[in-house]
Amino acid sequence: MHRPVASGPFHTRQKIRRKLRQREEFRETKLHATTLSGKGKFTLHVRQILAALLVIALPGSALAACSTDQQQVGAGFIVVQNSEPQSPLYTTDTNETGGGDILRMLYSGLVRYDTDGSMILDHAAEIKPNEDSTHFDITLKPGWTFHNGEPVTAQSYIDAWNYAAYGPNLQKQQSFFANVQGFDAVSGEKATTKTMSGLKKVDDLKFTVDLVNPDSSFPLSLGYTAFMPLPKAAFGDKKAFGEHPIGNGPYKMAEGRAWLHNNQLTVVRNDDFAGEHKARNNGLVYRFYSDVDTAYADLQAGRLDTLPRTIPPTALASFETDFPDSSANVPTSSSQYFAIPRNLPGFSGEEGKLRRQAISMAIDRELITEKIFFDTRTPAREFSSLTLGDLDPNVPGQDVLKYNPDKARKLWAEANKIAPFTGSFDIAYNADGGHQQWVEAVTNMIGETLGIESHGKAYPTFKQLRDEISNETITSGYRTGWAADYPSVANYMIPQFVTGGSSNDNHYSNPEFDKLIQDAASAKSAEDAKPIYVKAQSVLMEDLPAIPLWYPNASVAWNPKLRNAVVMWDGILDYPMIEKD
């Protein structure tokens, strides 16, 4: 879900203040002009809520690290807004967007995805399945090398996949290999072997994969970073490698200290890249911001070239006017949720199920997407994204995602009969991601509807929030979301909600759901899988392991001087194709 020098004069602080005041007045006027009679008993004090959440921080309260002048960036480099990666840059261990977006530029896998999400063979010359999609013969194109000159061979893939699957390595992407034969023998803490029996090298340019269960979508998943090859150096000094990874993609890490933590990371064009998707620019400079309003001001001032996925709420009403010839507002494959740890007091068992349903029905998604996001979001109907070709959004039980304050209070009262609720229900969020307004709106609605204390809980950075979630030390609900790794509903379901999934932060486990997902993977076609995914999602509607909110559009703006700027299926620009003088 961009540009070096913005066209037109730079907005002065006085002009920005004036513009923001006008925007606040516009929002308030629009709100009061809207009738709320059709929303039932709307108990919220709307003026209070919107006043609280539409407090706009002036651009300019910037992260000092991001004040680097554009002149310090080499000619032909694209300056990209990003977040500090949570952990060292390992394809097998990075499962968050900040690090993942960088790794996608450093590596190229067996397949890649076109602008619309369709699959294109990349390093693979052929991926040939057997009749029931349990066996795959994979043939590689010759002449591919890593950034250090080492040839990329079949063994490079086999070693990387085995490393990811081996339990003692504790890799976050481990679950992506759960269907490979022999995974159970390598995946536990007391693994009996280090290699999966389902991976066999034929020669340097060919290997085979045997799966436990049929999976016709397996080739589609192979463009995700978890399936990238790794050089021998990845298994030596792992700390050094994670700081300065050696890939095989269109970009490579810059010489010296390419990663300046909490400041920026620089990659340069790989002139030896053997793939077709070659970089047309000299490189990318990823700048890490603690505040997206600051990033947007830098975009306007010419210190930033691209602001992917994250136009701040304060600019949603104006970004298409600010960048009339270099912006887009299009659906993308992503979804926004918040989750509630199952070990929070009051949120286990039947009591927890009732409370999660009540909280979901206390949220007026339509009001928030209209008034805060200016219709750049679409209220959620299910757990994935409406842009996916293998999705049927007509899921039984989706009424739990509709605003129904009376039903919400009834469900909450039923939960209180089991055990009274005490304390405050809070939602944690990262302050560097532009989430404050909607979190405050949601918690105000929950508090007003259910008659409880409910607040937003800010963490300075995405990394700090993710660390608490990963370490299971978080003591509140928390915002989360999903930007698809590959264009299939399976990618939303398996990592997040299947037992042991790589991004199943709440350790959700339901055997019925797991069986349905397995059945969907075994279907002969995406069309055959659709009704099975519908049944699987109906289970999620009952359990609510996360609470879907809305589908973000790719609300994107870029420097009008960039050429060939195209928004991809996942909401970011196709960086290698961009040209810049």
NUZA-813118 format. One record per residue: z, y, x of N, C-alpha, C, O in turn; residue in one letter. Coordinates in steps of 0.02 Angstrom, whole numbers, plus 50000, padded with zeros to 5 digits. Layout:
ZYXZYXZYXZYXA ...
//
This chain:
500004996750094500005000050000500005003650104500005009750116M 496855038750337497305043850350497055048350406496475047950426H 497425052050427497115057750461497485060750521498105060450521R 497125063650574497455066950629497575074350616498115076850629P 497085077650590497135084750576496955085950503496385084750484V 497425088250464497305089450394496835095350385496875100250423A 496405094950336495955100550322496335106050288496815104850252S 496125112150299496455117750268497055120050307497245116750356G 497355125650288497935128350325498555124150315498635120950263P 498975124050364499615120550360500085124250314500155130350317F 500425120350270500895123350223501505125850260501815122150299H 501675131950250502295134650278502875132050238502795129550182T 503475132550267504075130250232504165133950166504385130950117R 503985140350164504045144150102503575141450049503775140749991Q 502965139750069502475137150022502695130249996502605128749937K 502985126250040503215119650020503775120249968503775116749918I 504255124949982504795125949934504525127949866504745125349814R 504025132549866503735134849803503405129049766503485128249706R 503025125049804502675119449775503155114349745503025111649691K 503695112949779504175108149755504545110649693504685106749647L 504695117249692505005120049632504545119349572504765117549518R 503885120749582503405120049529503355112849505503295111449445Q 503395108149552503355101149536503955098949494503885095249446R 504555101449513505155099849475505095102649404505265099249355E 504855108949398504785112049333504285108249290504395107349230E 503735106049321503225102149286503515095649258503395093849201F 503895092249300504195085849280504675086849221504675083049173R 505095092149226505585093349174505235095149109505435092749056E 504725099449112504345101349053504025095349020504055094548960T 503705091149062503365085249037503855080549004503705077448953K 504445079949034504945075449006505175077648937505205073648891L 505325084148930505575086648867505035086848813505185086748754H 504395087048835503845087048786503695080148759503335079448710A 503975075048791503845068148773504345065848720504945066548729T 504095063148666504545060448615504795053648637504415049548663T 505425052548626505735046248645505925042248583506295037348588L 505655044348525505855041148463505645033848460505975029848426S 505125032148494504875025348490505245020548536505065014648539G 505735022748572506075018648621506725015848595507125013248634K 506845016148530507465013448503508035018148518507935024148525G 508625015348524509215019348540509215020948614509485017148654K 508925026548629508895028648699509535032248716509595038248703F 510005028948746510665031548756510745035648820511265038648832T 510215035848861510275039348924510255046948915509905049448871L 510625050248955510565057548958509995059149005510095059949065H 509395059548978508795059749019508785065849065508595065349124V 508995071449038508995077449080509445076449141509255078249197R 510045073349129510505072149184510205067349236510225068649296Q 509915062049211509655057049256509095059749298509095059149359I 508595062849265508035065349302508225070949350507935071649404L 508725074949330508955080149376509255077049438509165079649493A 509625071549429509945068349486509445065149533509515065449594A 508935062049503508485058349546507875062149569507505059749612L 507775068149542507205072049564507415077449613507065082449621L 507995076449646508195080849700507715079549758507675073949783V 507365084649779506835083649827507045086449895507195092349902I 507045082049944507195084150012506585087550041506035085050037A 506685093250072506135096850102505845093150161506225090850204L 505185092450164504905090050225505105094550282505105100650275P 505265091650337505485095650394506165093550419506345094950476G 506565090050375507185087150400507005080750436507225075350417S 506615081250487506255075750516506655071650565507165073850592A 506415065750576506625061750631506345064750695505735065450703L 506785066350739506565069750800506065065650840505615068450872A 506135059150836505685054750874504965055350851504515053450888A 504855057950792504175058350765503875065250771503375066750738C 504165069450811503905076150820503415076750878503215082250896S 503225071050907502755071150963502105074450943501825072850891T 501865079050984501245082550968500655077850970500625072951007D 500165079450927499565075550925499205075450992498865070651008Q 499275080751032498935081151096499155075651144498785074051191Q 499745072851133499995067551176499695060751159499825055851194Q 499305060451106498965054351087498255054651114497905059651107V 498035049151145497375049051175496825050051124496915048651065G 496245052351148495675053251104495455046651074495455041451107A 495275046951009495035040950975495575036250952495425030650930G 496225038250956496775034150932496955036250861496945042150844F 497115031250819497335032450750498095032350748498405027450770I 498395037550721499125038050716499345035650647499155038650597V 499755030250645499925026750584500675027150571501075025750616V 500865028950510501575028550492501775021250484501405017250457Q 502375019650507502635012850502503385013050506503685018350517N 503705007350497504425006750505504565002650568504164998350587S 505135003850599505345000050657505394992650638505764990950591E 505034988150673505104981050657505824978650661506214980950703P 505994973950617506674971550613506864967550675507444967850697Q 506394963950704506544959350759505974959350809505454962350795S 506054956050866505494955450914504864952850881504894949150832P 504284954850907503644953450875503404946350891503034945250939L 503634941750851503424934750854503074932950790503344934150736Y 502474930150794502124928150733502514923250691502474923250630T 502904919050724503274913750690503944916150662504274912450626T 504154922250679504814924550660504814931250624505344933450602D 504244934350616504204940950584503984939950512503414937750500T 504414941650464504244940850394504344947250354504434947050293N 504324953050388504374959450353503764963650370503414962450420E 503634968650328503004972250330502904976250394502364976350422T 503444979650418503364983950477503104980150537502614982250569G 503424974550553503194970550609502554966750593502124965950636G 502494964350530501904960550511501264964450515500754961750537G 501274970850495500664974950499500424975750571499824976050584D 500894976250617500714976850688500424970250714499904970250748I 500744964750698500514958250722499814956650697499434953250731L 499634958950637498974957650610498424960850651497854958650650R 498584966050688498104969250731498074966050800497564966550835M 498614962650820498654959550886498384952450886498214949850940L 498334949350828498124942350823497544941550774497474945450727Y 497144936450786496634934250739496704926750732496784923150781S 496664924350670496774917250657496144913550638495584915750652G 496234908050605495684903750585495244907150533494634906250532L 495564910950488495184914650437495454921750434496004923150459V 495084926250402495314932950387495104934650316494754930750283R 495314940550291495184942450222494754948650220494874953550256Y 494244948450176493804954150167494154959550126494734958650106D 493814965150115494104970750079494394968750012494934971149993T 494054964249976494284962149910494744956149911494934953649858D 494934953749970495384948049976495044941349983495374936249990G 494384941249980494034934949988494084932450060494144936450107S 494064925850069494174922750134493534922550174492994920950149M 493594924250239493044923950286493264919750346493814920850372I 492864915150369493024911450430493054916350489492614920550497L 493564915650530493654920150587493584916050651493024915250675D 494134913450679494064909050738493814902150718493524898650760H 493914900250656493674893750634492914893850623492654898250589A 492584888850651491874887950635491794883950571491304884750534A 492294879550558492274875450498492984872950482493354871150527E 493164872950418493774869850393493554864950339493374867050284I 493574858650354493294853550309493854849250279494194845750316K 493944849650212494474845550180494204838750160493604837750152P 494664834050150494474827750119494474828650043494574834250019N 494364823250006494264823849934494874826749898494794830549851E 495484824849918496074827249882496454832649920497024834149902D 496154835649970496454841250008497124839550039497584843550038S 497164833450067497754831550106497594831050180498054830450221T 496954831350198496744830950268496214836250281495744837150241H 496284839750337495814845050354495584844250426495984843550472F 494924844250436494624844550503494454851750519494054854950483D 494744854450572494654861450590494294861950657494524859250707I 493724865350656493324866350716493334873650735493234877950692T 493444875250799493494882050823492834884450854492434880450879L 492734891050851492184894050887492364894550961492944895850977K 491894893451006492054893751077492104900951103491884905551069P 492394901751162492384908151197492944912951180492944918651204G 493424910951138493984915351121494524914951174494674909551200W 494824920651189495354920951239495934925251214495844929551171T 496534924051242497094928451232497014934651276496574935051318F 497444939551263497384945851300497484945151375497274949451413H 497804939651396497904938451468497354934151499497394932151557N 496834932651460496274928751485496324921251472495834917651483G 496904918851449496984911751435496544909651375496544913251325E 496174904151380495764901951324496184900151262496734897451269P 495934901851204496254899851141495944893151121495344892751107V 496354887951119496114881151105496474878251045496924881351016T 496284872351027496624868750973497364868050988497784868450944A 497524866851052498224866051072498624872551060499224872251047Q 498294878351065498634884751054498894885150982499434887950970S 498524882450935498744882350866499284877050855499794878350824Y 499174871150882499654865750873500334867550903500854866450871I 500344870450962500974872450994501334877850953501944877550945D 500954882650928501264888050889501564885350824502124887150806A 501204881050790501444878450726502054873950737502524874150697W 502034869950789502624865650803503234869850822503794868250803N 503114875250859503674879650877503984882750815504594883250810Y 503564884850768503814887850706504224882750665504724884650635A 504004876550664504324871450622504964868650652505394866250615A 505034868750718505594865550752506254869050734506344874950749Y 506704865350702507314868250674507744872250722507934877850705G 507904869650782508324873450828508044880250849508414884450874P 507394881350839507104887950856507274893250804507204899250819N 507494891250745507724895950693507204901350677507374907250674L 506594899350667506054904050652506014905350577506014900650536Q 505974911750558505964913650487505354911050450505374910250389K 504804909650486504194907450453504144899850449503614897150433Q 504694896450462504684889150465504404885850402504024881050406Q 504584888450344504424885050281503674884750267503454880650226S 503274888950300502554888650290502244882050312501684880450295F 502624878250350502374871850377502704865850343502624860150367F 503064867050289503454861750257503024856150229503264850550220A 502394857550214501954852550185501574848450238501204843850220N 501654850150301501314846450354501704839950366502314839950370V 501334834450372501664828050385502084828450449501864831050500Q 502694825650445503144825750502503604831750505504004832250551G 503544836350457503964842350457504704840550453505114843450488F 504874835750411505584833950402505904831650467506494832750478D 505514828450510505794825750573505934831250623506344830350668A 505604837050617505684842350666506094848250640506324852350679V 506184848750575506424854950545507184855750544507424861350539S 507554850350548508284850850543508604853250607508294853350660G 509244855050601509624857150661509664851550712509694852750772E 509674845350688509694839450732509014835850729508984829950714K 508484839550744507814836850742507744830950789508004830950844A 507374825850766507274819850806506654820250851506554816050894T 506234825350840505644826450881505454833750877505704837350834T 505014836050922504814843050924504104844150897503884849850891K 503764838750881503064839450859502954836050792503224830550780T 502564839150749502404836350684501844831250689501334832550722M 501934825550658501444820150662500794821950627500274818950640S 500814827050583500214828950547499734833450585499214835350558G 499904835250646499454839350688499194835150746499584832450785L 498534834450751498244830350804497664833950836497204836350802K 497684834350901497134837350939496574832250949496694826550970K 495954834250933495374830050944495064831751012494944827451054V 494944838251022494734840851086494924848251087495264850551042D 494714851951139494924858851145494704863251087495004868451074D 494184861151051493914865250997493984861850929493664864050881L 494394856750924494464853450860495154850350854495404847150901K 495474851250795496094847750779496104846150705495724848850666F 496564841650686496614839550617497314841050591497804841350628T 497354842050525497984843450491498044838650433497594838250391V 498604834950430498754830550374499354833250336499864834750366D 499274833850270499804836550227500144830950188499854825650176L 500764832150169501134827450128500864827450057500734822150028V 500764833450028500514834249961499844837949962499734842150005N 499404836449915498764839949913498864847549906499324849749872P 498434851349939498464858649935497774861549946497564862550003D 497424862749891496744865349896496734872549921496214874949945S 497304876149917497334883049940497534883650014497594889150039S 497644878050048497864878250117497414882450162497674886550200F 496744881650159496324885950202496424893350190496404897350237P 496544895450127496644902450111497254905350146497254911150165L 497774901350155498384903750186498324904750261498754908050291S 497804902150293497774901950365497614908550398497574909050459L 497514913850358497434920550386498084924150395498104929750422G 498634921150372499284924250379499544923450450499374918550485Y 499954928250473500164928350543500564922250564500554920450623T 500914918950517501294912950535500854907550565501104903350603A 500214907550549499744902450571499334904450632498864901050651F 499504910050664499134912250722499274907950783499804904850787M 498804907650831498924903850892499374907750940499424913850934P 499694904250985500114907551035499934905051105499774899151114L 499964909551155499824907451224500434904051255500974904151226P 500344901151313500904897751347501484902351360502064900251359K 501344908851373501864913651390502364914551332502924916751344A 502164913051271502604913851214503204909251217503714910551185A 503154903851254503684898951256504094899251321504494894851335F 503984904651360504364905751420504924910651408505424908951377G 504844916751433505334922051422505214925051353504814929651344D 505564922351303505434924251234505624931451220505294934751180K 506154933951251506354940851241505804945551266505624950351231K 505544944251325505024948451353504384947951312504044952951302A 504224941951287503624941051247503674944751181503194947851159F 504244944451148504344947851085504304955451092504124958951044G 504474957951151504434965151165503714967251179503524972951163E 503314962751208502634964351228502194958251217501984954951264H 502054956651152501694950451136500984950351163500664955551170P 500744944451178500064943251201499684939651146499814933751133I 499234943051114498854940251059498144938551077497974937851136G 497734937851026497014936451035496594940750989496004939150978N 496884946150962496554950150912496174956050937496084956850998G 495944960350891495524966150910495904971650948495594976050978P 496574971350946496984976050985497474972151028497644966451013Y 497694975351082498214972551126498734977951140498594983851134K 499324975751160499844980551177499624984951235499304982551281M 499804991351231499644995951286500034993951349500544990451344A 499804996251406500154994851469500824998251470500935003251437E 501284995451510501944998451518502374997551456502334992451422G 502785002551441503235002251383502855004351320502895010051298R 502494999551292502105001051232502545002151171502365005951126A 503114998751169503564999151112504175003451131504615001151167W 504195009451106504755014051114505165013551050504985016451000L 505705009951053506085008250993506315014350955506545019250983H 506235013750888506415019150842506005025450852506185030850828N 505455024850887505015030550900504295028650883504025030850832N 503975024450925503295022650913503105016350952503455014350998Q 502535013550934502255007750969501495008850973501185011050924L 501205007451031500505008851042500115002551059500324998651102T 499555001451025499094996051041498414999151058498235004451031V 498044995951102497394998451124496854993351107496994987451098V 496234995651104495674991351087495604985751139495664986951199R 495484979651114495354973951157494604973051165494274970451120N 494334975351220493604975051230493354967951239492744966751235D 493804963151251493594956251261493664952051197493594945951199D 493804955351141493894951651079493244948151060492714951251058F 493294941651045492694937651031492504937450958491964934950941A 492934939850914492794939550842492304944950820492114949250859G 492114944550757491644949350728491974955850709491654961050707E 492624955650694492984961550668493244965750727493854966450736H 492794968550766492974972150827493194979250810492954982250762K 493654981950850493904988650840493384993850859493064993350912A 493294998850816492825004250829493175010450856492845015250876R 493835010450857494215015950885494565013650949494525007850967N 494905018250983495215016551047495895013251041496135010151089N 496215013850983496865010750975497255013750918497025018350884G 497865011150907498305013350854498985015250883499245011750926L 499255020850859499935022850876500355022450813500265026350767V 500805017550810501245016750753501865021150763502235020050811Y 501965026050720502555030350725503065028450672502895027350614R 503685028050693504225025750650504605031850623504865035850661F 504635032350557504955037950524505575035750487505595030250459Y 506085039950487506675038650447506625041850378507065040950337S 506085045450365506015049050302505265049750286504905052650327D 505035047250229504325047550213504105054550194503505056050200V 504555058850170504365065750158504165069150223503705073150225D 504525067550277504355070150343503665067650364503265071350391T 503545061150352502895058350369502335061850332501815063250361A 502445063350268501925066750229501805073750256501225075950259Y 502335077350274502255083950304501855083550369501445087850383A 501995078250409501615077250471500885075550456500435077550494D 500755072050402500075070650381499705077150365499145078150387L 500035081550328499745087950311499635092350372499155096250376Q 500095091750420500065095950480499615093250534499505096650584A 499345087250525498905084450575499235080450629498925078750679G 499875078850621500225074750670500205067350654500455063150692R 499905065650598499865058850574499175057750544498905062350512L 498885051850554498225050350527498235046050464497775046550423D 498735042050455498745037650398499455036750373499925036250412T 499525036550307500165035150275500045029350227499935030450168L 500085023150252499915017350211500455015550161501045015350179P 500275014150100500715011450048501275016150025501555015049972R 501445021150063502095024450054502045031950042502455035750069T 501565034250003501575041349982502255042549949502425038949902I 502645047349971503315048249942503285050549870502805053849851P 503795048949830503795051149760503705058649753503405060849704P 503945062549800503885069849795503165072249801503025077949784T 502705067949825502005069949834501535066349787500935067649789A 501785061949745501345058049702500955062349653500385060649635L 501235067849632500885072249585500345076349618499925079249584A 500355076849684499905081549718499485078649774499035082049798S 499605072249795499265069949855498505069549847498135070649895F 498265068149786497535067949776497235074949778496645075649795E 497625079949761497395086849768497455089149840497015092749865T 497995087149874498075088949944497535085749988497315088850036D 497315079749970496805076150008496255073849961496185067849947F 495855078649934495375076949881494825072049903494565068349862P 494645072149966494105067849991494345062250036493945058650065D 494995061650042495265056450086495905053550058496425053550091S 495865051149997496435047949965496185042749916495605042849896S 496635038249897496455033149848497085031249810497635031649836A 496985029349748497535026949705497285020849668497025021449612N 497355015049698497045009049671497555003349668498015003249709V 497464998649622497924992849619497904988949685497384988649718P 498464986049702498504982149763498944976149752499304975749702T 498934971549798499314965449790500024966249818500164964349875S 500454969049777501154969949796501574970549734501324971849679S 502224969549742502684969849686503364972349710503574970749765S 503704976249668504364978849684504894975449640504814974749580Q 505434973349673505994970249639506644973249663506654977349709Y 507194971149632507834971249667508174964549654508044961349603F 508594962549700508924956049696509674956849695509944961949718A 510014951849669510734951849664510994945649699510864940149675I 511364946349754511634940349787512034936049738512444938549700P 511914929649740512224925149693512974924249706513334921749664R 513194926249766513904925749781514294932049764514894932349777N 513964937149734514334942949711514794940949653514584936949611L 515394943549651515834942049595515504943649528515254949249518P 515494938849482515214939849417514484937749410514204938249355G 514174935349464513454933849461513284926649479512734925349502F 513744922149468513604915049477513594911549410513864914049361S 513274905749407513274901549348512974904949287512554909349292G 513214902849228512974905549165513144912949158512744916749132E 513734914949182513924921949180513414926249217513194931449193E 513224924049277512744927749317512064928249285511744933449288G 511834922749253511194922749219511184927949163510704931749156K 511724928149123511774932949069511774940149096511444944449067L 512134941349150512174948049177511504950349207511304956149198R 511144945749240510494947649268510004949349213509624954149219R 510014945549159509574946949103509754953649070509314957549051Q 510404954949063510624961249033510414967249076510164972249050A 510504966649140510314972049186509564973349183509354979049181I 509164968049181508444968849177508234972449114507794976749116S 508544970749058508354973748994508644980648984508474984048936M 509084982849029509354989549027508904994649061509045000649060A 508364992449092507924996749132507294998449093506934994049071I 507175004849084506565007249051506025008249105505955013749132D 505655002949119505155003149171504595007949156504335011349200R 504405008449092503855012949074504045020249087503635024049112E 504655022049071504875028949082504875030649156504645036049175L 505125026149197505165027449269504475027849300504335032349340I 504035023149283503365023349313502975029449292502555031949330T 503105032049232502755038049210503065044449239502695048649264E 503715045149236504035051449253504185052249327504175057849352K 504325046849362504475047249433503865045849475503735049149526I 503475040749454502905038649494502235041249469501715039649498F 502235045249415501625048349389501075043149380500495044349398F 501255037549351500805032049334500435029149394499895026349388D 500745029649454500485026049512500825019249520500735015949571T 501215017349470501505010649466501365008049396501265011849349R 501365001349389501264998149325501864993649312502034989549354T 502204994349253502784990149239502624982749248502094980349227P 503084979149278502984972049293502964967849230503334969049182A 502514962849230502474957949176502664950949202502814946449162R 502674950149268502834943749298503034944949371503174950649389E 503054939849412503354940249478502844941249535503044941549593F 502204941649520501714942449574501344948949568501654954249569S 500684948849562500284954949559499684953849513499374948549516S 499524958749473498974958049426498294958049459497784956949426L 498264959449524497624959549560497394952749583496834952049608T 497804947549574497644940949601497184937149554497284937149493L 496694933849581496214930249541496474923849511496184921349462G 497014920949538497274914649513497894915649470498304911049465D 497964921449439498544923149400498384923749326497874926849308L 498794920949283498804922249212499464925849198500004922849205D 499434932249177500054936049170500444934849105500974937749096P 500184930649061500504929448996501034924049003500934918348984N 501604926149030502144921449046502664921348990502924926648973V 502814915548962503364915148913504024917548942504184915949000P 504394921248903505034923748926505004930648957505524933248979G 504404933748960504344940148994504664945848954504684951548978Q 504914944448893505274949648857505884952048895506134957548883D 506124947948942506714949848982506544955749028506994958949055V 505904957349036505694962949077505564969249035505354974349061L 505684968848970505574974548925506234978148910506754974948905K 506194984648904506774988748890507044987248821506694988148771Y 507664984748818507974982948755508724983948763509094979148775N 508964990248756509674991748769510154987948724510694986048746P 509974986948660510424983348615510524976148638511084973748641D 509974972748655510014965848680510394965648746510774961048759K 510274970648789510614970948854511374971248844511744967648877A 511604975548799512324976148787512604969648758513174967748774R 512224966348715512444960148685512534954748739513034951248740K 512044954148784512084949148837512654950648885512994946148908L 512754957048899513304958948943513984957248912514444955048946W 514034958348847514654956648811514784949148813515354946948820A 514244945148807514324937848811514574935748880515004931348886E 514314939048932514544937649000515274939549009515644936049042A 515474945048979516174947248984516654942548949517244942248967N 516414938748900516844933748868517004928048917517534924948913K 516544926748964516664921749015517164924449066517644921049085I 517044930549087517494933949134517344941449133516754943249140A 517834945749124517704952949122517414955449189517614953249242P 516944960249184516654963149244517084968849269517304973049229F 517214969049333517584974549363517204977449422516764974149450T 517354983649439517034986749496516384990149476516264991849418G 515954991249526515324994849517514744990349535514774986449582S 514194990949496513584987349513513134992249551512884997149523F 513024990849615512634995249658511994991949682511954985749686D 511494995949698510864993549726510754996949793510695003049797I 510724992949846510614995549914509864996749924509444993149898A 509715001849963509015003449979508985006750047509475009550071Y 508395006450078508285009750141508045016850129507545017950095N 508405021750157508255028750146507595030950178507335036250161A 507325026950225506705028850258506095026650220505535027250245D 506165023950159505605021350122505435024850057505025022350019G 505745030650042505585034249981505835030949917505505031449866G 506415027549920506655023649864507225027049824507405024649771H 507485032549849508085035349819507995036949745508425035249704Q 507445040249728507365042549659507355036849608507695037149557Q 506965031649622506945026349573507585022249572507785019849519W 507915021449629508555017749629509075021549588509445018549549V 509105028149597509565032049558509405031849483509855031749441E 508755031649467508555031049397508775024349368509055024149313A 508645019049404508815012349381509575011649373509805009149321V 509955013749422510675012949418510975017349363511455015349330T 510695023349352510925027449297510805024049230511235024049186N 510215021049223510055017449161510525011549150510775010549094M 510645007749202511095002049197511795004249178512105001449133I 512045009349212512705011849199512785014549128513275012949095G 512305018549105512335021549039512275016148985512645016348935E 511825011548993511705006448942512285001548937512504999848882T 512544999248993513054994048993513754996748996514244992948990L 513835003249006514495006249007514895004449069515495003349065G 514545004049126514875002249189514705007349242514265011549233I 515055007049299514875010949357514275007749392514275001649402E 513785011749409513195009049443512885014549485512745019949460S 512775013149550512555018349596512055015449647512025009449658H 511685019949678511275018149735511695018149798512175021949804G 511515013849846511875013349909511365013749965510995009049978K 511355019449999510835020850049511005017850117511565018550141A 510505014650148510525012650219510015017050255509465018150230Y 510185019550315509725024150349509025021350361508525024950352P 508975014950380508325012050398508225005350365508695001950344T 507585003450360507404996950334507704991350375507944986350347F 507704992050440507984986950485508714985650470508934979950466K 509114991050461509824990250447509944986550381510384982350377Q 509534988250330509594984750267509414977450274509774973050251L 508844976050307508604969250314509094965050356509184959150342R 509404968050406509884964350446510474961850404510694956150412D 510714966050359511274963850316511054958450267511424953850252E 510434959150242510184954050197510094947450234510314942150210I 509784947650293509664941650332510314938350355510364932250357S 510814942550371511454939850394511924938050337512474935550348N 511694939250276512074937750215512754941250214513254938450192E 512754947450239513354951450237513324957050186513794961050179T 512764957550149512694962850101513144961550041513214955850019I 513444966750015513954966149962513744969749898514174971849859T 513104970349887512844973649828512154970749811511884966849850S 511884972849754511174971549743510774975349795511034979749829G 510144973649803509734977049853508994977049833508754972249802Y 508654982549850507934982949836507574978249882507764977249940R 507054975449856506614971149895505924971649864505834974949813T 505454968449894504774968749869504344963749907504584960449953G 503724963349887503274958549919502574961449924502274963249873W 502324961949984501624963449996501304956950018501514953950067A 500794954749983500524948049992500284946750064499964951050094A 500454940750089500204938550154499494936050149499084936950194D 499344932950093498664930850078498564931250002499044930749965Y 497944932049979497834933849909497864927949860497354925549836P 498474925749846498584920349798499284920949769499744923049803S 499354919049705500014919149674500494914449710501104915449709V 500224909349743500644904649781501044908249834501614906349849A 500764913549863501104917149917501704921049891502164922449929N 501704922949828502294926049798502824920849781503424922149787Y 502614915149759503074910049735503414906249791504024905649791M 503024903649839503294898949888503794902149937504354899649942I 503614907549972504104910250020504734912949988505284912350016P 504674915949928505244919449898505684915049855506294916249851Q 505394909949821505784906549769505824898949775506254895949744F 505394895849814505444888649825506064887349868506224891249913V 506404881849855506994880049894506834879949969506374876449991T 507214883850008507104884250080506534888750101506354888650159G 506244892650054505694897150071505874902050126506454904050132G 505384904050166505514908250224505804915050206506144918150248S 505684917550146505944924050124506384923250062506474928050024S 506654917350053507104916049996507804918250016508244914150031N 507914924750016508524927650042509144925650003509694925150031D 509064924349937509634922549895509744915049890510184912749853N 509354911249927509414903949926509344901149855509694896549836H 508894904049817508744901549750508474894549755508064892949799Y 508694890249710508464883349710508464880649639508984880449606S 507884878549616507814875449550507304869849556506714871149567N 507524863549551507054857849559506454858049513505904856149532P 506564860449451506014860949403505474865749430504884864249427E 505694871549454505224876449482504864873549543504254874149549F 505234870449588504934867549648504394862449630503854862349661D 504534858249581504044853049560503414856349532502864854049547K 503494861449492502904864949464502484868149518501864867749515L 502794871149568502414874249622502034868849662501464870049683I 502354863149671502014857549705501414855149663500884853749691Q 501504854749598500954852649554500384857749557499804855849557D 500544864149558500024869249561499634868749626499024869449626A 499984867549681499644866849746499184860849746498674860849781A 499354855749708498964849649706498364850149659497934845649659S 498324855349620497764856249574497104856749612497084859049669A 496574854449580495934854249614495614861149623495184862049666K 495814866049582495524872649586496044877849566496554876249536S 495904884249582496334889649562496394890149486496924891649460A 495844888749451495844889049379496304883649350496664884949302E 496294877649379496724872249356497464873749370497904871349335D 497584877649422498274879249441498594884649396499204884949391A 498184888749364498444894449325498974892449275499524895249277K 498844887749229499364886149179500004883249210500544883849181P 499944880149269500544877549302500964883249330501574883049325I 500634888149359500994894049383501334897849325501874900649334Y 501014897849266501324900949207501984897549191502484900849179V 501984890849190502604887149177503134888549230503724889249214K 502914888849293503384890149348503704897149340504304897949350A 503294902049322503554908749314504024909349254504474913449253Q 503904905249203504354905349145505054903049165505554905349137S 505094898549214505744896449241506084902449275506684903549267V 505694906249314505964912149347506204917349297506704920749309L 505854918049241506064922849190506754921149163507144925649147M 506904914849159507564912649135508104913849188508644916249171E 507944912249251508454912649304508504919549336509044921449358D 507954923249339507914929749371508224929749441508714933249454L 507954925749488508194925949557508074932749589508404934549637P 507604936449564507504943549578507294946849513507064943349467A 507364953349508507194956849447506564961049459506594966249492I 505994958849432505374962649441505414969549409505684970349354P 505134974449443505144981249417504444983749400504304985349343L 504004984049450503334986649440502874984549497503094982149549W 502224985649485501724984349535501514991149565501224995249529Y 501644992249628501424998549658500674998749668500374993849691P 500365004349652499685005449673499675006849748500185008749778N 499095005849779498995008549846498845015949839498275017949828A 499365019949844499295027249842499245029649913499755030549947S 498645030649937498495031350008498145038050020497735040149980V 498305041150075497945047150097497815046550172498185043250208A 497285049850195497115049450265496755055750288496515059750248W 496735056650352496395062250383495665062350364495315057450376N 495415067750333494715067950313494215067350370493625066250359P 494455068150432494015067450489493905060150510493475058750552K 494295055550480494185048550494493555046150457493435048150401L 493165041950490492565039050461492675031650447493025028150484R 492365029250393492405022250373493105020150353493315014450365N 493475024650323494145023050298494085019450231493875022450182A 494275013150229494225009050169494895005750156495195002850201V 495135006150093495765002950074495634995550062495194993650024V 496034991350095495974984150089496334981550027496674985249992M 496254975150014496554971749957497314972349956497624971949903W 497614973250016498344973550021498614980650027499204981550039D 498184985650017498424992550013498434996550077498635002350076G 498214993650133498174997450195497444998250214497014994650190I 497315002950258496635004150280496404998550327496814995450361L 495764997450328495464992650374495414996150442494894998950459D 495964995950481496014999950542495464998650593495205003550621Y 495274992450608494754991550659494104994950642493734996850688P 493944995850578493304998750559493305006350562492765009350559M 493885009550568493915016850567493655019750633493805017250687I 493275025050627493035028650685493345035550685493425038750633E 493515037850745493835044350752493615047450818493635044150871K 493405053650815493195057150876493795058850920493715061850973D 
//
